[in-house]
Amino acid sequence: MQLKSIQDAELKGKRVIARFDFNVPLTKTEPRKITDTSRIDQAIPTIRLLLEKGATKIVMISHLGRPDGQVNPKYSLEPVAEYLATKLGMDVILSESAVDNGVKNLLHLPETKLVLLENIRFLPGEEKNDMELAEKIAQYGDIYVNDAFGAAHRKHSSTHAINAFFKNRAYAGLLMKKEIDSLSTLLEKPAKPFVAIIGGAKVSDKIKTIEKMLVLVDTLLIGGAMAYPFLKAKGATVGKSLCSDEDVTLAKQLLAADKGGKIQLPKDHIVSDSLEGAPAPCVGTSIPEGQIGLDIGPQTIQSYADHIKTAKTIFWNGPMGLFENKNFAKGTMSIAHTIAATKAFSVVGGGDSVAAVQESGEAAKFSHVSTGGGASLEYIEKGELPGVQALKMGV
């Protein structure tokens, strides 16, 4: 069953309740400021389209952080409301709670078009997928829109249960539609050669993604701390690099399953004696005792670039090293620049790799920069997400 898009919805004179993912990073000190607005920025086209199509009210829902079902001012959506108002040039009213009586009063004010409900996770029912909470929220709108791809892998009231109250009146926002379309291209009809780059910290975190990629891709480039268990499984030494016994066991299984020799591993490294130490080149696959592998080396950068340049489809998840430290950022930044220079259909997903792409200044040259780290990996693994399934079918 296909997702229905808001582009096909009749919204004139309708009240819309819309779930977004405004779970943005904030400064730790007061007044709390947003440090990366990209998740809000990517929702703006959906909000503008809802207004253009004649929606009389837009009631916006989001979570922020992990308040664990309790009111916590630290996780208030107030900075989000202020940013939205500035960006849209319109008043955005923040409700005191997602379900207080004041919300209905706000909906009767003719001059109020945009209402942002306070953090939905302040209510314990949200993460329990509580039907009663979903019913209360559903009363605020005639149409339901889900544009929160980053939260679509959760069975929560505002992403899952709420669909039961909007049979044939539930739609995907523009961002949700783009996310699903882009990831579906990777799964269903990727142009070949298909190259995936997987980095990050632990094999155990991404085992299912790697298994799926081994089936789909022509070449799988492994970097970051992810690479060290694979190297150790092949007999190399890894010094003090991050490498658990569990991950070495998983890496051995994956190497045994790789009948076509798709997995490519680093040929050299940038190492140091500590995370803050000076960088040093390390030729060859083994890392000496007392040293930590913190980036891929120049030979690996060149080898990986050669693979990427041949690709027609590219998926990237996870950095190649400790890119937050400039001394160990070259591998990750080189991957970003190399992908950006190709004409391939390119998708990057996962918080760290997305942050790296933004930092590289190349984000606009990628076909799609996914907003959902865990959600994008789960969609690749399973081909579906609870929130998306509920949106298509009703609950």
N, C-alpha and C positions, 0 to 999 in steps of 0.2 A: 504494500500500500504506500502511495506517495505522500510526502509532506505537503500540506496545503500552505501556500505562502500568503503573507499579508498583501502581496501585490495583486492577488486575485480576490481579496475580501472587499465586501461592501461595508464601509465604515461610517458613511455620512449619518450624523446624528446619533452615533453609538458611543457608549462608554466602554473604554477598553481597559482591561486589566492586563498588565504586561510584566512578565518576569525577566529581569535582566541579571547579569553577573557584574555587579559593581564592587566585587570583593578586591579592592585596590590596596596596595601597601601604603601605610601612613607613617609619619614620623612618630617616634616614641614619646616625644615631649610635647606639652601643650604650648600654644594651640596646635592641634594635630593637623598636619598638612599632607595632602596626597603627594607621594613621591614618584608615582608612575600612573598617568591618567589613561593609558592606552585602552584598558578594558571599557572605560566610559566612552572614550572617543569612538570606539568601534560600534557602540550602541546608538550613537547620535543619528546616523542615517535612518534607522528604524523609527525613532521618535519623530523625526521630521516627516517621514512618509505617513505615519499615523495622523499627524496634524494636517498634512496636505490632503489626505483622503477624507477629512471632515469629522474626525473623532471629536466629540464634545468634551470628553474628559479622558485623561490617561492616568491611571493609577499604577504607579511603578512599584514593583516588589524586588528586593534584593537581600542577600545576607552580606555580612562583612565579618571576617574573622571567625573565631570559635567561642562565642559567649556561653555555650552549653545550656541553652534554654533559660538563661537568666539575663535580666536587664543589666548591662554593663556600659556606662557612658564612654568607656575607652573604645567601644565598637559602634558608636553612634554613626548613622549615615549623614550627619549634618555637613561634614566637609564635601560629601558627594552632592548633596542638595545645592550647596553654594556653587560648586563647580558647574553643575548642570545649568543652573540659572544664568551664569556668566556665558557659558558656551551657547546656550539657546536664545539668550536675550529675552527670557521670559521668567516670570515668578515661578518658583518651584516650592510648594508648601510641604514641609516635612511633618508627618503626623506624630503624635506622642507615642502611639503604639500602633501595631499593624491591625488591631481589632477593637480599638476603643470607639465609643459612640461618636467621638468628634470626627471620625472619617466620613460618616454619612452626612454630617453637617457640612463638611468641606465640599462634598459632591453636589450640594444644593446651591453653593455660591456661584452665581453666573460668571464672575470674573476669574474664577479659579479653573485653569485648564489642566495643570500638571500637579499631581499629588505624589509624593514619594513616601511610602509607608516606612516607618522606622524598622530597623533590622529585624527581619522575619525570624531569625534564630534567637531572638530574645524570648520567643515563645517555645515552650518545651514540646508542643505538638508538631512543630515543623519537621524536625529530624525523625519523628516517629511516623511520618506520613499519615498524620491524624486526619480522618475524614471530616470530623466536626470543624476543625480549624479551616480546612479547605472550603467547606460550605460557607463559613462566615466570610471568608475573603471573596468567594465567588459572587456574593451578593453585590459587590462593588461594580461589577461590569456586565455588559451584554456580550462581549467578545473576549476571548482569552488569547494572548500572544505569548509564546515562549521564545525569547531571544538569548537565553542563558545557557549556551552550549557548555560552558565550563562547569555547570552544576547539573547537567543532564544525565550524568552517570549515577546520581543519587535518587533514591525513592523517597522524596520529601513532599510535604503537603503542597507546596507552591510550584513544584515541578511535575508531580506525578498524580496524587489524589485529586487535585483540582480539575483535571481533565474530565472527570466523571460528570461535572456540572456544566460542561460546554460541548455536548455532543453536536457535531457538525458546526461548531462555532469556535473551534480552536485552530490557531494558525502558527506557523513558524515565522519569526522575524527574519530580517534580511541577513543578519549575521549567522543565525542558526542554519538557514538554508545554504549559505555559502560554505559553512563548516562541513555540513553533511555532504554536499555536492563534491567538495574538494577531496575529502577523505574517501568517499565512495569511488572516485576516479582511481585512487591508489589501489583499492581492493578489487575493483571490477574490470577496469579496462586500462591498465597502465601501459603507456607506450614503452617499448623496449629499446635499448637497455634500461632497466630499472635499477638504480643504485640507492641503497639506504645507508645512512651514517648514524650509528648508535653510539652515544657516549654516556657520561654520567658516572655515578658512583658504584652501583651494585648490580651484578648479573641477576640476583634474585628478584630485584625490583622490576626487571624488564624481561624476565625469562619468556613469558608468553608472547610478548611483542617480537622478540628475537626469533622464536619458533615460527611465528606467522611470517615474518620477513624472509626467513630461509626458504619458504615455499614460494613467495611472491617475486623476490628480487633475483637479479643476475649477479650482483655483487653486494656484499655487506661489509662496510668499513667500520671497524671497532676502534674507539679511542677513549680518552679519559681513563679514570680508575677502572672502568669496565674492562679495559684491555688486560690488566695485570693477571687476573685469574686465568684468562685464556693462555697467556704467555707461560705462566707457571705450569698449567696443564700440559703444555708442550715441552716442558723441561727447562725453561729459562729461569733464572733467579730474578727476584723482584725487589730485593733490598727491604726497605721499610715501607714500601708502597702499600696502599690500602688493598687488602686481599684476604678474604676470609676463606676458611676451609670449605664452607658450604658453597661459596661461589666457584671455587676450583672444581668441585665435584660437578656442578651444573655446567661449567665450561667444557669439561671433558665429555659430558653427554651431548652437548651441542656440536662439538667438533666431530664426534662420532657420527652424528646425524647429518653432517654436512658432506653429503656424497659428491656434490659437484664442485667442491673447493671454493665455495662462494665467500667464506669468511676470510677477510684480510686483516692482519694485525700489524701494529707498529714495528718498524724496522730499526728505529732509533728513538731516543727520548731527550727531553730536557729534564734534568734532575737537580735536587738540592738536598742539603742535610736537614732542612726544616721547611715549613710552609712559608716562613718569612725570609729564608736564606737566599743567598745569591744563586742565580741559575747557572748550570754547567751542562755542556753537551755530553751525551752518552751514546757512543756508537755501538750498534748491535742490539740484539733483542734483550739481553740480560742487563739487569741493573745491579751495581755493586752493593755489598753490605753497607748499611748505614746511610744509604741514599734513598730518596723518595722520588718516584716518577711523578712529574707535575705537568707535563705537556708532551705532545708528540714532537719528534725532532724534524730537522729539515728534509731528510731523505723520505720520511713518512709523509710529510706535507706534500712533497713533489709526487710521490706515488699515488696518494689519495686524490690529488688534483687531476692526475692523468685519468683515473677512473671516472671522476665526476664530469670531466669535459666530454666524455663519450655518451653520457646519459641523456635519455629523453624524458625520464621521470626520476625525481629525487625526493626522498623523504629524509628529514634530519631531526633526530631527537637526542639531545644531550651534548654538552660541550666536550672538547678534546683535552681539556686540562683545567687547571685552576685559573680560569680566565679573569676572575675578579682582580687578580694580581697581575699587573702589566708584564712582569717578568715571565709569566706563564700563559700569556694570552695569544701568542702568535699562531699556534695551531688552530685554535677556534676561529680567530679572525680570518685566517687564510681560507678556511672552509667556507665561511660566509661570503668572502669576496669571490671565491671560485664559483660557488653556486650562482651568485648574482650575475656573473658574466656569461652564464650559459643561456640557451634558449629553451631549456627543459622546463616541463611542468614541475614546479618545486613547492614543497610543503614543509614548513618547519613547525614542530609542536613541542611543548614542554617548556616550563617556566624559564629555566636557565638558558636554553638554546634560543628562545624568543628574546630574552634580555640581551644575549650576545648579538643577535641579528640587529636589534634596535641600536645597540652600541656601535656596531660596525657602520651604521648609516646606510645599510643596503636593504632595509625592510621592504621598501617600495618595489624592489626588483624581484622579490619572491612572488610566485603565483598566489600563495596563501600563507599567512602567518596565523597559526591557530591560537585561539584565546584559551583553550582548555588543555592543560597538561595531562592530568589523569584521565579526563574525558576523551581526549584524542587517542591516547594509547588504548583505552578500553574499547573504543569504537573499532580500532584496527584489529584488536584481538578477537572481538566477538561479532563485529559487523552490525551492532545495534546497541542502543543505550535505553535504560528504563524510561527516562524522561521523553526521549524521542518516540519510542514505541507508544507511550501513553498519548502523546500528541497526535499520532497517526490514527489510533484506534479508539480513543476514550479508554477509561480504566475498566 
